[in-house]
Amino acid sequence: MEFTLDTGATAWILTSAALVLLMTPGLAFFYGGMVRARTVLNMMLMSFGAIAVVAIAWTVAGYSIAFGSDVGGIVGNPLEHLGLAGTDEQSILAGSGVPFLVAAGFQMTFAIISTALISGAIADRVKLGTWLVFAAIWVLVVYAPLAHMVWGGGLLSGDGPFAAIAEPIDFAGGTVVHINAGVAGLVLALVVGVRKGFGREPMKPHNLPLVMLGAALLWFGWFGFNGGSAGTADGTAGLAWVNTTVATAGAMLGWALVERIRDRHVTSLGMASGVVAGLVAITPAAAALTPLSAIVLGLVAGLACALAVGLKHRFGIDDSLDVVGVHLVGGLVGTVGIGFLAADGGLLLGGGVNLLLVQVLVAATAMLFSGVLTTVIALILQRTMGWRISEEDEITGIDITQHAEAGYDLVGALASRRERPIAPRRTPSPSTMDETEPRNAAPAPAHVTGAADSVDAEPAPITAGETR
């Protein structure tokens, strides 16, 4: 079939791709504000590093594994689009008039943010090199095959075996992105182990305005995530845009309600987390729900995720920044919630149980697939490269020990070891001072290793109302 370029649709997908790419720096701010001051740079580098390695891996083979010709219902032909080779007629959005490279680039941004999300589960304690190797392997071995199974005509798509019961729905990535990343985060948290002091020392966010900024950028970028998944600028994109807004609003209020009842106060961290919970939940359902149903879904997601994030302390799992509580739980709420609330086929709207059954089966399959393969990758890296930095480096702060930098220079310390220190000026004794030397001269402050320590003072006990 001859390809016909649609400039409007192409412009929309290019814009959406830019919005989705912005989500990963937004995630860096969101995660960076949530950690302690002495680890903020490392946390942000994990997101930016994911952009670097995933973009290359996706170009070389990831796209082909995800969207190449089907092989066994699990992967696409990895050689078919090697190096993003392909014609516009082969574009996955050819029907919308969007060129091959534009559609492939749009999907690249999904792979990047999905991988970066995992990093929040292992904050403060892992080697950056091991993380980058993991990101490159995971996107090829786990993300791309699951994307093929759901969106590329594989086992979990409308062409797979479950479609005989009802056609599975995952509009923009409830399984591929959020359940996948959430399970991977859980696996890494278990393999890597807890931070020193977890459960005994307060590990509160050091910069809540940074968290709020990150949440705002994520919300903004998410309009490209969901709206762009329509494939063109049409009514479906508009429905996804509206549902993304109202579901997120509902989740914010749901999270705030839990805090108000449980903790007697509403927090900025909670509201920002509610934003992400709502965005996660509406992702697979953005085009399947009415706006009123989207509000209900968002409210449920906010309630569920707010309650779920506290379970890590009960089970002793150091999911540092609540990847499991927000992305796995939120992804499950959204994916399974379709079975209840979908305008066409939802159980609560008279559609019967078929769609609900399929959504549960798809979610369970995605969890099993991601869990098994991520465990294999994580254990191999554990035995070869090793995940953990030393205990001494963790106590001192990963920024200064691993990157020779500090996020904040508030007492005259070096923000980076690349700066040249100024030696303290020696004050001569009164007997040796010449007439031009002021007698009240004082030496410069001694160099403090790691300025982050000066802003990392922790309040002593964890209060009952602490969000994290």
Sine and cosine of phi, psi and omega as CSV:
sin_phi,cos_phi,sin_psi,cos_psi,sin_omega,cos_omega
0.00,0.00,0.72,-0.69,-0.03,-1.00
-0.95,0.32,0.68,-0.73,0.00,-1.00
-0.99,0.11,0.72,-0.70,0.06,-1.00
-0.86,-0.51,0.89,-0.45,-0.05,-1.00
-0.92,0.38,0.74,-0.67,0.15,-0.99
-0.93,-0.37,0.96,-0.26,-0.10,-1.00
-0.91,0.40,-0.56,0.83,0.01,-1.00
-0.91,0.41,-0.74,0.68,0.02,-1.00
-0.90,0.44,-0.64,0.77,0.01,-1.00
-0.90,0.44,-0.68,0.73,0.03,-1.00
-0.88,0.48,-0.63,0.77,0.00,-1.00
-0.91,0.41,-0.67,0.75,-0.01,-1.00
-0.94,0.33,-0.61,0.80,0.09,-1.00
-0.88,0.47,-0.68,0.73,0.04,-1.00
-0.90,0.44,-0.70,0.71,0.00,-1.00
-0.89,0.46,-0.63,0.77,0.03,-1.00
-0.88,0.47,-0.66,0.75,0.03,-1.00
-0.90,0.44,-0.63,0.78,0.03,-1.00
-0.90,0.43,-0.68,0.73,-0.01,-1.00
-0.93,0.37,-0.62,0.79,0.05,-1.00
-0.89,0.46,-0.59,0.80,0.04,-1.00
-0.88,0.47,-0.43,0.90,-0.01,-1.00
-0.87,0.49,-0.55,0.84,-0.04,-1.00
-0.95,0.32,-0.71,0.70,0.20,-0.98
-0.86,0.51,-0.58,0.82,0.08,-1.00
-0.88,0.48,-0.66,0.75,0.07,-1.00
-0.89,0.46,-0.59,0.80,0.04,-1.00
-0.87,0.49,-0.68,0.73,0.07,-1.00
-0.91,0.42,-0.71,0.71,-0.03,-1.00
-0.87,0.50,-0.79,0.62,0.03,-1.00
-0.93,0.37,-0.65,0.76,-0.04,-1.00
-0.87,0.50,-0.63,0.78,0.03,-1.00
-0.95,0.33,-0.40,0.92,-0.08,-1.00
-0.99,0.13,-0.33,0.95,0.00,-1.00
-1.00,0.01,0.05,-1.00,0.06,-1.00
-0.97,0.24,0.36,-0.93,-0.15,-0.99
-0.86,0.50,-0.55,0.84,-0.07,-1.00
-0.98,0.22,0.00,1.00,0.01,-1.00
-0.79,-0.61,0.18,0.98,-0.11,-0.99
-0.90,0.44,-0.65,0.76,-0.05,-1.00
-0.93,0.37,-0.68,0.73,0.04,-1.00
-0.87,0.49,-0.66,0.75,-0.01,-1.00
-0.90,0.44,-0.67,0.74,0.00,-1.00
-0.94,0.34,-0.57,0.82,0.02,-1.00
-0.91,0.42,-0.50,0.87,0.02,-1.00
-0.91,0.42,-0.58,0.81,0.07,-1.00
-0.96,0.29,-0.74,0.67,-0.01,-1.00
-0.90,0.43,-0.59,0.81,0.05,-1.00
-0.90,0.43,-0.58,0.82,0.04,-1.00
-0.88,0.47,-0.61,0.79,0.05,-1.00
-0.85,0.53,-0.71,0.71,-0.08,-1.00
-0.90,0.43,-0.80,0.60,-0.13,-0.99
-0.97,0.23,-0.58,0.81,-0.03,-1.00
-0.95,0.32,-0.62,0.78,0.02,-1.00
-0.85,0.53,-0.67,0.75,0.00,-1.00
-0.95,0.31,-0.72,0.70,0.00,-1.00
-0.88,0.48,-0.64,0.77,0.01,-1.00
-0.91,0.42,-0.65,0.76,0.00,-1.00
-0.91,0.41,-0.70,0.71,-0.07,-1.00
-0.92,0.40,-0.80,0.60,-0.11,-0.99
-0.58,-0.82,-0.32,0.95,-0.12,-0.99
-0.86,0.50,-0.71,0.70,-0.01,-1.00
-0.88,0.47,-0.66,0.75,-0.02,-1.00
-0.91,0.41,-0.62,0.78,0.05,-1.00
-0.90,0.43,-0.59,0.81,-0.04,-1.00
-0.98,0.19,-0.65,0.76,-0.18,-0.98
-0.80,-0.59,0.20,0.98,0.12,-0.99
-0.97,0.26,0.06,-1.00,0.01,-1.00
-0.85,0.53,0.67,-0.75,-0.14,-0.99
-0.87,0.49,0.70,-0.71,0.10,-1.00
-0.80,-0.60,0.98,-0.19,0.07,-1.00
0.94,0.34,0.23,0.97,0.01,-1.00
0.97,0.23,0.04,1.00,-0.08,-1.00
-0.91,-0.41,-0.65,0.76,-0.01,-1.00
-0.72,-0.69,0.33,-0.95,0.19,-0.98
-1.00,-0.04,0.28,-0.96,0.03,-1.00
-0.88,0.48,0.93,-0.38,-0.10,-1.00
-0.93,0.38,-0.26,0.97,-0.04,-1.00
-0.99,-0.14,-0.20,0.98,-0.13,-0.99
-0.91,0.41,-0.66,0.75,-0.01,-1.00
-0.85,-0.52,0.61,0.79,-0.01,-1.00
-0.83,0.56,0.77,-0.63,-0.03,-1.00
0.94,0.35,0.41,0.91,-0.04,-1.00
0.86,0.50,0.61,0.79,0.10,-0.99
-0.99,0.14,0.75,-0.66,0.01,-1.00
0.10,-1.00,0.31,-0.95,0.01,-1.00
-0.98,-0.22,0.29,-0.96,0.01,-1.00
-0.90,0.44,-0.47,0.88,0.06,-1.00
-0.91,0.41,-0.40,0.92,0.02,-1.00
-1.00,-0.01,0.02,1.00,0.00,-1.00
-0.86,0.50,0.66,-0.75,0.06,-1.00
-0.94,0.34,-0.20,0.98,0.08,-1.00
-0.89,-0.45,0.49,0.87,0.00,-1.00
-0.87,0.50,-0.57,0.82,-0.01,-1.00
-0.91,0.42,-0.38,0.92,0.06,-1.00
-1.00,-0.09,-0.02,1.00,0.00,-1.00
0.98,0.18,0.45,0.89,-0.02,-1.00
-0.97,-0.23,0.81,-0.59,-0.06,-1.00
-0.88,0.48,0.32,-0.95,-0.05,-1.00
-0.82,0.57,-0.80,0.60,-0.09,-1.00
-0.92,0.39,-0.53,0.85,0.03,-1.00
-0.92,0.40,-0.72,0.70,0.02,-1.00
-0.91,0.41,-0.64,0.77,0.01,-1.00
-0.91,0.41,-0.63,0.77,0.04,-1.00
-0.91,0.41,-0.63,0.78,0.06,-1.00
-0.86,0.51,-0.72,0.70,0.02,-1.00
-0.93,0.37,-0.48,0.88,0.07,-1.00
-0.85,0.52,-0.66,0.75,-0.04,-1.00
-0.91,0.41,-0.50,0.86,0.07,-1.00
-0.91,0.41,-0.69,0.72,0.01,-1.00
-0.88,0.47,-0.61,0.79,-0.02,-1.00
-0.91,0.41,-0.80,0.61,-0.07,-1.00
-0.92,0.40,-0.59,0.81,0.00,-1.00
-0.88,0.48,-0.67,0.75,0.01,-1.00
-0.94,0.35,-0.69,0.72,-0.03,-1.00
-0.88,0.48,-0.55,0.83,-0.01,-1.00
-0.82,0.57,-0.58,0.81,-0.10,-1.00
-0.89,0.46,-0.52,0.86,-0.14,-0.99
-0.86,0.51,-0.46,0.89,-0.02,-1.00
-0.89,0.45,-0.37,0.93,-0.03,-1.00
-0.97,0.23,-0.29,0.96,-0.11,-0.99
-0.80,-0.61,0.54,0.84,-0.05,-1.00
-0.89,0.46,0.52,-0.86,0.23,-0.97
0.99,0.13,-0.09,1.00,-0.24,-0.97
-0.59,-0.81,0.08,1.00,-0.06,-1.00
-0.88,-0.47,0.39,-0.92,0.03,-1.00
-0.95,0.31,0.71,-0.70,0.01,-1.00
-0.89,0.46,-0.62,0.78,-0.01,-1.00
-0.88,0.48,-0.69,0.73,0.02,-1.00
-0.90,0.43,-0.65,0.76,0.03,-1.00
-0.87,0.49,-0.68,0.73,-0.04,-1.00
-0.92,0.39,-0.63,0.77,0.06,-1.00
-0.90,0.43,-0.69,0.73,0.05,-1.00
-0.85,0.53,-0.71,0.70,-0.04,-1.00
-0.86,0.51,-0.68,0.73,-0.01,-1.00
-0.91,0.41,-0.66,0.75,-0.01,-1.00
-0.95,0.32,-0.71,0.70,-0.10,-0.99
-0.88,0.47,-0.64,0.77,-0.04,-1.00
-0.92,0.39,-0.48,0.88,0.01,-1.00
-1.00,0.08,-0.60,0.80,-0.14,-0.99
-1.00,-0.05,-0.50,0.87,-0.07,-1.00
-0.92,-0.40,-0.83,0.55,-0.10,-1.00
-0.90,0.44,-0.80,0.60,-0.09,-1.00
-0.88,0.48,-0.71,0.70,0.06,-1.00
-0.88,0.48,-0.64,0.77,0.02,-1.00
-0.92,0.40,-0.60,0.80,0.08,-1.00
-0.88,0.47,-0.62,0.78,0.04,-1.00
-0.91,0.42,-0.69,0.73,-0.04,-1.00
-0.89,0.46,-0.56,0.83,-0.07,-1.00
-1.00,-0.06,-0.71,0.71,-0.13,-0.99
-0.93,-0.36,-0.24,0.97,-0.11,-0.99
-0.97,-0.24,0.27,0.96,0.02,-1.00
1.00,-0.01,0.31,0.95,-0.04,-1.00
-1.00,0.01,-0.39,-0.92,-0.16,-0.99
-0.88,0.47,-0.53,0.85,-0.10,-1.00
-0.98,-0.20,0.22,0.98,-0.03,-1.00
-0.99,-0.15,-0.07,-1.00,0.07,-1.00
-0.92,0.40,-0.19,0.98,0.06,-1.00
-0.99,-0.16,-0.01,1.00,-0.06,-1.00
-1.00,-0.01,-0.01,-1.00,-0.08,-1.00
-0.91,0.41,-0.52,0.86,-0.02,-1.00
-0.93,0.37,-0.36,0.93,-0.03,-1.00
-0.90,0.43,-0.30,0.95,0.06,-1.00
-0.93,0.38,-0.39,0.92,0.06,-1.00
-1.00,0.02,-0.80,0.60,0.07,-1.00
-0.24,-0.97,0.46,-0.89,-0.02,-1.00
-0.96,0.27,0.85,-0.53,0.01,-1.00
-0.88,0.47,0.52,-0.86,0.02,-1.00
-0.84,-0.54,0.87,-0.50,0.18,-0.98
-0.57,-0.82,1.00,0.04,-0.16,-0.99
-0.89,0.46,-0.74,0.68,-0.11,-0.99
-0.68,-0.73,0.18,0.98,0.16,-0.99
0.79,-0.61,0.50,0.86,0.06,-1.00
-0.87,0.49,-0.67,0.74,0.04,-1.00
-1.00,0.05,-0.77,0.64,-0.11,-0.99
-0.89,0.46,-0.64,0.77,-0.08,-1.00
-0.99,-0.13,-0.90,0.44,-0.27,-0.96
-0.99,0.11,-0.75,0.67,0.08,-1.00
-0.89,0.46,-0.66,0.75,0.02,-1.00
-0.86,0.52,-0.80,0.60,-0.01,-1.00
-0.92,0.39,-0.61,0.79,0.00,-1.00
-0.90,0.44,-0.69,0.73,0.05,-1.00
-0.91,0.42,-0.68,0.73,0.02,-1.00
-0.88,0.48,-0.64,0.76,0.05,-1.00
-0.89,0.46,-0.66,0.75,0.04,-1.00
-0.89,0.47,-0.70,0.71,0.00,-1.00
-0.88,0.48,-0.74,0.68,-0.03,-1.00
-0.91,0.41,-0.62,0.79,0.03,-1.00
-0.87,0.49,-0.61,0.79,0.02,-1.00
-0.96,0.30,-0.66,0.75,-0.03,-1.00
-0.94,0.33,-0.70,0.71,-0.07,-1.00
-0.96,0.28,-0.59,0.81,-0.02,-1.00
1.00,-0.05,0.08,-1.00,-0.14,-0.99
-0.99,0.11,0.39,-0.92,0.12,-0.99
-0.93,0.37,0.45,-0.89,0.08,-1.00
-0.89,0.45,0.81,-0.59,0.00,-1.00
1.00,-0.03,0.00,1.00,-0.01,-1.00
-0.86,0.51,0.78,-0.62,-0.01,-1.00
1.00,0.09,-0.20,0.98,-0.01,-1.00
-0.89,-0.45,-0.54,0.84,-0.02,-1.00
-0.92,-0.39,0.56,-0.83,0.07,-1.00
-0.93,0.37,0.71,-0.71,0.01,-1.00
-0.78,-0.63,0.87,0.50,-0.11,-0.99
-0.99,0.17,0.40,-0.92,0.08,-1.00
-0.85,0.52,0.64,-0.77,-0.05,-1.00
-1.00,-0.05,-0.28,0.96,-0.11,-0.99
-0.52,-0.86,1.00,0.03,-0.04,-1.00
-0.93,0.36,-0.57,0.82,0.12,-0.99
-0.85,0.52,-0.57,0.82,0.06,-1.00
-0.91,0.42,-0.62,0.78,0.05,-1.00
-0.89,0.46,-0.70,0.71,-0.01,-1.00
-0.90,0.43,-0.63,0.77,0.05,-1.00
-0.89,0.46,-0.70,0.72,0.02,-1.00
-0.88,0.47,-0.66,0.75,0.03,-1.00
-0.89,0.45,-0.63,0.78,0.02,-1.00
-0.90,0.43,-0.68,0.73,0.02,-1.00
-0.92,0.39,-0.61,0.79,0.07,-1.00
-0.89,0.45,-0.70,0.71,0.00,-1.00
-0.88,0.47,-0.70,0.72,0.03,-1.00
-0.88,0.48,-0.74,0.67,-0.01,-1.00
-0.91,0.40,-0.46,0.89,-0.06,-1.00
-0.92,0.40,-0.36,0.93,0.08,-1.00
-0.91,0.41,-0.52,0.86,0.14,-0.99
-0.96,0.27,-0.60,0.80,0.01,-1.00
-0.86,0.51,-0.79,0.61,-0.04,-1.00
-1.00,0.04,-0.73,0.69,-0.01,-1.00
-0.90,0.44,-0.62,0.78,0.01,-1.00
-0.93,0.37,-0.41,0.91,-0.02,-1.00
-0.93,0.36,-0.18,0.98,0.12,-0.99
-0.93,0.36,-0.36,0.93,0.03,-1.00
1.00,0.03,-0.24,0.97,0.04,-1.00
-0.31,-0.95,0.15,-0.99,0.01,-1.00
-1.00,0.01,1.00,-0.03,-0.06,-1.00
-0.62,-0.78,-0.23,-0.97,-0.02,-1.00
-0.90,0.44,-0.54,0.84,0.04,-1.00
-0.91,0.42,-0.66,0.75,0.07,-1.00
-0.88,0.47,-0.63,0.78,0.04,-1.00
-0.91,0.42,-0.67,0.74,0.05,-1.00
-0.88,0.47,-0.69,0.73,0.01,-1.00
-0.88,0.47,-0.63,0.78,0.01,-1.00
-0.89,0.45,-0.75,0.66,-0.02,-1.00
-0.90,0.44,-0.72,0.70,-0.01,-1.00
-0.89,0.45,-0.58,0.81,0.06,-1.00
-0.88,0.47,-0.62,0.79,-0.01,-1.00
-0.94,0.33,-0.78,0.62,-0.15,-0.99
-0.97,0.24,-0.54,0.84,0.06,-1.00
-0.91,0.41,-0.64,0.77,0.03,-1.00
-0.91,0.42,-0.65,0.76,0.06,-1.00
-0.88,0.48,-0.68,0.74,0.03,-1.00
-0.89,0.45,-0.64,0.77,-0.01,-1.00
-0.93,0.38,-0.62,0.79,0.06,-1.00
-0.85,0.53,-0.71,0.70,-0.01,-1.00
-0.94,0.35,-0.60,0.80,0.04,-1.00
-0.89,0.47,-0.71,0.71,0.02,-1.00
-0.90,0.43,-0.67,0.74,0.00,-1.00
-0.89,0.46,-0.60,0.80,0.01,-1.00
-0.90,0.44,-0.69,0.72,0.04,-1.00
-0.87,0.50,-0.72,0.69,0.00,-1.00
-0.88,0.47,-0.68,0.74,-0.05,-1.00
-0.90,0.43,-0.66,0.75,-0.01,-1.00
-0.97,0.25,-0.69,0.72,-0.09,-1.00
-0.99,0.17,-0.68,0.74,-0.15,-0.99
-0.94,-0.35,-0.16,0.99,0.02,-1.00
0.94,0.33,0.22,0.97,0.11,-0.99
-0.43,-0.90,0.47,-0.88,0.05,-1.00
-0.98,-0.19,0.70,-0.72,-0.07,-1.00
-0.90,-0.44,0.40,-0.92,0.08,-1.00
-0.91,0.41,-0.60,0.80,0.03,-1.00
-0.89,0.45,-0.65,0.76,0.03,-1.00
-0.91,0.42,-0.69,0.72,0.00,-1.00
-0.91,0.42,-0.65,0.76,0.03,-1.00
-0.91,0.42,-0.64,0.77,0.05,-1.00
-0.92,0.40,-0.58,0.82,0.08,-1.00
-0.89,0.46,-0.59,0.80,0.08,-1.00
-0.83,0.55,-0.77,0.63,-0.05,-1.00
-0.92,0.39,-0.63,0.78,0.01,-1.00
-0.86,0.50,-0.69,0.73,0.02,-1.00
-0.92,0.39,-0.64,0.77,0.03,-1.00
-0.90,0.44,-0.65,0.76,0.03,-1.00
-0.88,0.47,-0.75,0.67,-0.10,-0.99
-0.91,0.42,-0.62,0.79,-0.07,-1.00
-0.98,0.18,-0.26,0.97,-0.07,-1.00
-0.80,0.60,-0.79,0.61,-0.01,-1.00
-0.97,0.26,-0.32,0.95,-0.18,-0.98
-0.94,-0.33,0.12,0.99,-0.20,-0.98
-0.86,0.50,-0.51,0.86,-0.02,-1.00
-0.96,-0.28,0.04,1.00,-0.08,-1.00
-0.97,-0.24,-0.22,0.98,-0.08,-1.00
-0.93,-0.38,0.41,-0.91,0.21,-0.98
-0.99,0.16,0.29,-0.96,0.03,-1.00
-0.84,0.54,-0.60,0.80,0.03,-1.00
-0.91,0.41,-0.67,0.74,0.05,-1.00
-0.91,0.42,-0.57,0.82,0.02,-1.00
-0.90,0.44,-0.61,0.79,0.06,-1.00
-0.88,0.47,-0.70,0.71,0.02,-1.00
-0.88,0.48,-0.71,0.71,0.01,-1.00
-0.87,0.49,-0.70,0.71,0.01,-1.00
-0.89,0.46,-0.67,0.74,0.02,-1.00
-0.87,0.49,-0.71,0.70,0.02,-1.00
-0.89,0.46,-0.67,0.74,0.00,-1.00
-0.89,0.46,-0.68,0.73,0.02,-1.00
-0.88,0.48,-0.70,0.72,0.03,-1.00
-0.89,0.45,-0.75,0.66,-0.08,-1.00
-0.90,0.43,-0.71,0.71,-0.05,-1.00
-0.94,0.35,-0.60,0.80,0.03,-1.00
-0.89,0.46,-0.61,0.80,0.04,-1.00
-0.97,0.24,-0.55,0.83,-0.09,-1.00
-0.95,0.32,-0.54,0.84,-0.12,-0.99
-0.91,0.42,-0.37,0.93,0.02,-1.00
-0.99,0.17,-0.20,0.98,-0.07,-1.00
-0.94,0.34,-0.38,0.93,-0.03,-1.00
-0.89,0.46,-0.55,0.84,0.03,-1.00
-0.95,0.31,-0.59,0.81,0.02,-1.00
-0.91,0.42,-0.60,0.80,-0.05,-1.00
-0.99,-0.16,-0.03,1.00,0.05,-1.00
0.94,0.34,0.50,0.86,0.01,-1.00
-0.97,-0.24,0.88,-0.48,-0.07,-1.00
-1.00,0.05,0.94,0.33,0.18,-0.98
-0.99,0.16,1.00,0.04,-0.29,-0.96
-0.76,0.64,-0.76,0.65,-0.12,-0.99
-0.89,-0.45,0.44,0.90,0.18,-0.98
0.90,0.43,0.67,0.74,0.10,-1.00
-0.89,0.45,-0.66,0.75,0.00,-1.00
-0.94,0.35,-0.75,0.66,-0.05,-1.00
-0.89,0.45,-0.52,0.86,-0.04,-1.00
-0.99,-0.16,-0.78,0.62,-0.14,-0.99
-0.99,0.12,-0.69,0.72,0.04,-1.00
-0.93,0.36,-0.77,0.64,-0.01,-1.00
-0.91,0.41,-0.71,0.70,0.02,-1.00
-0.89,0.45,-0.63,0.78,0.03,-1.00
-0.91,0.42,-0.62,0.79,0.06,-1.00
-0.92,0.39,-0.67,0.74,0.04,-1.00
-0.86,0.51,-0.71,0.71,-0.02,-1.00
-0.93,0.37,-0.70,0.71,-0.05,-1.00
-0.92,0.39,-0.75,0.66,0.00,-1.00
-0.96,0.28,-0.55,0.83,0.00,-1.00
-0.87,0.50,-0.47,0.89,0.08,-1.00
-0.84,0.54,-0.64,0.77,-0.01,-1.00
-0.89,0.45,-0.42,0.91,0.04,-1.00
-1.00,-0.04,-0.61,0.79,-0.26,-0.97
-0.91,-0.41,-0.09,1.00,-0.05,-1.00
-0.84,0.54,0.68,-0.73,0.01,-1.00
-0.88,0.47,-0.50,0.87,0.01,-1.00
-0.87,-0.49,0.99,-0.11,0.06,-1.00
0.95,-0.32,-0.07,1.00,-0.01,-1.00
-0.94,0.35,0.66,-0.75,-0.07,-1.00
-0.85,0.52,-0.70,0.72,-0.05,-1.00
-0.96,0.29,-0.17,0.99,0.01,-1.00
-0.93,-0.38,0.39,0.92,0.12,-0.99
1.00,0.08,0.28,0.96,-0.08,-1.00
-1.00,-0.02,-0.07,1.00,-0.03,-1.00
1.00,0.03,-0.08,-1.00,-0.14,-0.99
-0.99,-0.13,-0.15,0.99,-0.13,-0.99
-0.86,0.51,-0.76,0.64,-0.03,-1.00
-0.90,0.45,-0.65,0.76,0.03,-1.00
-0.87,0.50,-0.69,0.72,0.01,-1.00
-0.88,0.48,-0.69,0.72,-0.01,-1.00
-0.91,0.42,-0.68,0.74,-0.01,-1.00
-0.89,0.45,-0.62,0.79,0.05,-1.00
-0.91,0.41,-0.69,0.72,0.00,-1.00
-0.89,0.45,-0.68,0.74,0.01,-1.00
-0.90,0.44,-0.70,0.71,0.00,-1.00
-0.89,0.47,-0.69,0.72,0.00,-1.00
-0.91,0.42,-0.65,0.76,0.02,-1.00
-0.90,0.44,-0.68,0.74,0.02,-1.00
-0.89,0.46,-0.66,0.75,0.02,-1.00
-0.89,0.45,-0.70,0.71,-0.01,-1.00
-0.90,0.43,-0.72,0.69,-0.01,-1.00
-0.87,0.50,-0.77,0.64,-0.03,-1.00
-0.91,0.42,-0.67,0.74,-0.05,-1.00
-0.89,0.45,-0.71,0.70,-0.05,-1.00
-0.92,0.39,-0.76,0.64,-0.07,-1.00
-0.94,0.35,-0.62,0.79,0.03,-1.00
-0.91,0.42,-0.61,0.79,0.04,-1.00
-0.88,0.48,-0.69,0.72,0.02,-1.00
-0.88,0.48,-0.74,0.67,0.00,-1.00
-0.88,0.48,-0.72,0.70,-0.06,-1.00
-0.89,0.45,-0.65,0.76,-0.03,-1.00
-0.95,0.32,-0.60,0.80,0.06,-1.00
-0.89,0.46,-0.70,0.71,0.02,-1.00
-0.92,0.38,-0.55,0.84,0.06,-1.00
-0.87,0.49,-0.65,0.76,-0.06,-1.00
-0.99,0.13,-0.35,0.94,-0.05,-1.00
-0.98,-0.20,-0.93,0.37,-0.06,-1.00
-1.00,0.05,-0.48,0.87,-0.10,-1.00
0.99,0.14,0.60,-0.80,-0.02,-1.00
-0.99,-0.11,-0.64,0.77,-0.23,-0.97
-1.00,0.04,0.61,-0.79,0.26,-0.97
-0.97,0.23,0.16,-0.99,-0.02,-1.00
-0.94,0.35,0.39,-0.92,0.02,-1.00
-0.88,0.47,-0.61,0.79,0.02,-1.00
-0.89,0.45,-0.68,0.73,0.01,-1.00
-0.92,0.39,-0.58,0.81,0.02,-1.00
-0.91,0.41,-0.64,0.77,0.01,-1.00
-0.93,0.36,-0.69,0.73,-0.01,-1.00
-0.92,0.40,-0.63,0.78,-0.03,-1.00
0.80,-0.60,0.81,-0.59,-0.11,-0.99
-0.92,0.39,-0.47,0.89,-0.01,-1.00
-0.90,0.44,-0.78,0.63,-0.09,-1.00
-0.97,0.23,-0.54,0.84,-0.07,-1.00
-0.99,0.12,-0.55,0.84,-0.06,-1.00
-0.98,-0.18,-0.44,0.90,-0.08,-1.00
-0.85,-0.53,-0.04,1.00,0.02,-1.00
0.84,0.54,0.57,0.82,0.00,-1.00
-0.61,-0.79,0.32,-0.95,0.13,-0.99
-0.76,-0.65,0.58,-0.81,-0.07,-1.00
-0.94,0.35,-0.43,0.90,-0.08,-1.00
-0.68,-0.73,0.67,-0.74,0.04,-1.00
-0.86,-0.50,1.00,0.06,-0.09,-1.00
-0.96,-0.27,-0.16,0.99,-0.04,-1.00
-0.78,-0.62,0.37,0.93,0.05,-1.00
1.00,0.08,0.12,0.99,0.05,-1.00
-0.98,0.21,0.24,-0.97,-0.01,-1.00
-0.95,0.33,0.76,-0.65,0.13,-0.99
-0.98,0.22,-0.37,0.93,0.04,-1.00
-0.50,-0.87,0.58,-0.81,0.02,-1.00
-0.95,0.31,-0.11,0.99,0.08,-1.00
-0.97,0.24,-0.31,0.95,0.08,-1.00
-0.96,0.28,0.50,-0.87,-0.02,-1.00
-1.00,-0.06,0.86,-0.51,-0.03,-1.00
-0.93,0.38,0.54,-0.84,0.06,-1.00
-0.99,-0.12,0.85,-0.52,-0.06,-1.00
-0.91,0.41,0.61,-0.79,0.06,-1.00
-0.86,0.51,0.64,-0.77,-0.02,-1.00
-0.99,0.15,0.77,-0.63,-0.03,-1.00
-0.99,0.16,0.76,-0.65,0.02,-1.00
-1.00,0.00,0.88,-0.47,-0.01,-1.00
-0.94,0.33,0.38,-0.92,0.05,-1.00
-0.95,0.32,0.39,-0.92,-0.03,-1.00
-0.82,0.57,-0.52,0.86,-0.06,-1.00
-0.95,0.30,-0.39,0.92,-0.05,-1.00
-0.96,-0.29,-0.06,1.00,-0.01,-1.00
-0.96,0.30,0.69,-0.73,0.08,-1.00
-1.00,0.09,0.06,-1.00,-0.13,-0.99
-0.94,0.35,-0.35,0.94,-0.04,-1.00
-1.00,0.03,-0.14,0.99,-0.07,-1.00
-1.00,0.04,0.86,-0.51,0.03,-1.00
-0.89,0.45,0.69,-0.72,-0.10,-0.99
-0.96,0.27,-0.24,0.97,0.01,-1.00
-0.99,-0.17,0.30,0.95,0.01,-1.00
-0.88,0.47,0.63,-0.77,-0.01,-1.00
-0.78,-0.62,0.47,-0.88,0.02,-1.00
-0.92,0.38,0.47,-0.88,0.06,-1.00
-0.92,0.40,0.41,-0.91,0.01,-1.00
-0.86,0.51,0.62,-0.79,0.03,-1.00
-0.90,0.44,0.52,-0.86,0.00,-1.00
-0.92,0.40,0.74,-0.68,0.04,-1.00
-0.96,-0.26,0.85,-0.53,-0.01,-1.00
-0.95,0.30,0.91,-0.40,0.06,-1.00
0.99,0.14,1.00,0.09,-0.02,-1.00
-0.88,0.48,-0.35,0.94,-0.01,-1.00
-0.86,0.51,-0.50,0.87,-0.03,-1.00
-0.88,0.48,-0.47,0.88,-0.05,-1.00
-0.95,0.31,-0.33,0.95,0.02,-1.00
-0.91,-0.42,0.26,0.97,-0.07,-1.00
-0.95,-0.33,0.32,0.95,0.03,-1.00
-0.89,0.46,0.75,-0.66,-0.06,-1.00
-0.98,-0.22,0.67,-0.75,0.17,-0.98
-0.91,0.41,0.57,-0.82,-0.17,-0.98
-0.87,0.49,-0.97,0.24,-0.13,-0.99
-1.00,-0.01,0.38,-0.92,0.14,-0.99
-0.99,0.11,0.83,-0.55,-0.01,-1.00
-0.99,0.15,0.30,-0.95,-0.03,-1.00
-0.91,0.42,-0.42,0.91,-0.05,-1.00
-1.00,-0.03,0.11,0.99,-0.03,-1.00
-0.90,0.43,0.69,-0.72,-0.07,-1.00
-0.93,0.36,-0.73,0.69,-0.07,-1.00
-1.00,0.00,0.00,0.00,0.00,0.00
